[in-house]
Amino acid sequence: MVILPVTYPNLLHVCERLRLQDRLEVFATRWDDDPGALACQLHGLSGDGYLWCLGTDDEEPTFLLGAYELWPGLWAPWAMGTVRTNEIAAAATKLVIKEMIPGMRDRGFRRAECRVAVKNLVACEWLEHLGGLRESVNQRMGRHGEDFATYVFYPENCHELPTRR
């Protein structure tokens, strides 16, 4: 895995090639299915929190990962990827554990919440692996009535994860 620059072309590359489960989930939460508009919005977030563009060893942009603070102490982490995500999944998980969660802790996170399509089983399992707790199922939350689950992270349910020294 390589960390690539967070540029509009790299963001767009991923947004245009989202794996099916991510495409269905992400666009269910938006007004349209426009990958360019999504990439533009994500690029605008790049200064407000954490945002990574991860690539495969051949430097193809493959996975986007980020978190931003909604208000003091409340964070919204998110991720999405292409069909090549499995090639870097283990390294992306390590980045979350070693960089993102400790960075949020350093900035005083009390709660982080992710919303995920209930049918996106890969994402649900990954969030649980990272220590996320399924707090609720939000029926008919998506644009076309899709059900979403809310996963929450608290500093204490990330206790097994290393903190930055």
Residue pairs with C-beta under 8 A, 6 or more apart in sequence:
1 54
1 55
1 56
1 57
1 87
1 88
1 91
1 92
2 54
2 55
2 56
2 57
2 59
3 52
3 53
3 54
3 55
3 95
4 10
4 53
4 54
4 55
4 59
4 61
5 53
6 43
6 46
6 51
6 52
6 53
7 43
7 53
8 39
8 40
8 43
10 53
10 55
10 61
11 39
11 42
11 43
11 53
11 61
11 64
12 35
12 36
12 39
13 60
13 61
14 39
14 53
14 61
14 62
14 63
14 64
14 80
14 81
14 82
15 35
15 36
15 38
15 39
15 42
15 64
15 80
16 35
17 82
17 83
18 26
18 35
18 80
18 81
18 82
19 81
19 82
19 83
19 85
21 117
21 119
21 120
21 121
21 122
21 123
22 80
22 81
22 120
22 123
24 117
24 119
24 120
24 146
25 80
25 116
25 117
25 120
25 123
25 146
26 38
26 80
27 33
27 38
27 143
28 117
28 142
28 143
28 144
28 146
28 148
29 115
29 141
29 142
29 143
30 37
30 38
30 143
31 143
42 51
42 64
42 66
45 51
45 66
45 68
48 68
48 69
49 66
49 67
49 68
49 69
49 75
50 65
50 66
50 67
50 68
50 99
50 100
50 103
50 104
51 64
51 65
51 66
52 64
52 65
52 66
52 95
53 61
53 63
53 64
54 61
54 62
54 63
54 64
54 65
54 88
54 91
54 92
54 95
55 61
55 62
55 63
55 88
56 62
56 84
56 87
56 88
57 87
60 84
61 82
62 81
62 82
62 84
62 85
62 87
62 88
63 79
63 80
63 81
63 82
63 85
63 88
63 92
64 79
64 80
64 81
65 77
65 78
65 79
65 92
65 95
65 96
65 100
66 77
66 78
66 79
67 75
67 76
67 77
67 78
67 100
67 104
67 112
68 75
68 76
69 75
69 76
69 107
69 109
70 76
72 108
73 108
73 109
73 110
73 111
74 109
74 110
74 111
74 112
74 113
75 104
75 109
75 111
75 112
75 113
76 112
76 113
76 114
77 96
77 100
77 104
77 112
77 114
77 153
78 114
79 92
79 123
85 92
89 126
93 126
93 129
93 130
96 130
97 130
97 161
97 162
98 162
101 130
101 153
101 158
101 161
102 161
102 162
102 163
102 164
103 164
104 112
105 155
105 158
105 163
105 164
106 164
109 153
109 155
110 154
110 155
111 152
111 153
111 154
112 152
112 153
112 154
113 135
113 150
113 151
113 152
113 153
114 127
114 132
114 150
114 151
114 152
114 153
115 138
115 141
115 148
115 149
115 150
115 151
116 123
116 124
116 127
116 148
116 149
116 151
117 123
117 142
117 146
117 147
117 148
117 149
118 124
118 137
118 146
118 147
118 148
118 149
119 146
119 147
124 134
124 149
124 151
127 151
128 134
128 151
130 153
130 158
130 161
131 153
131 157
131 158
131 160
131 161
132 151
132 152
132 153
132 157
133 151
133 152
133 153
133 154
133 157
134 149
134 150
134 151
135 149
135 150
135 151
135 152
136 149
136 150
137 147
137 148
137 149
137 150
138 147
138 148
138 149
138 150
139 147
140 146
140 147
141 147
141 148
142 148
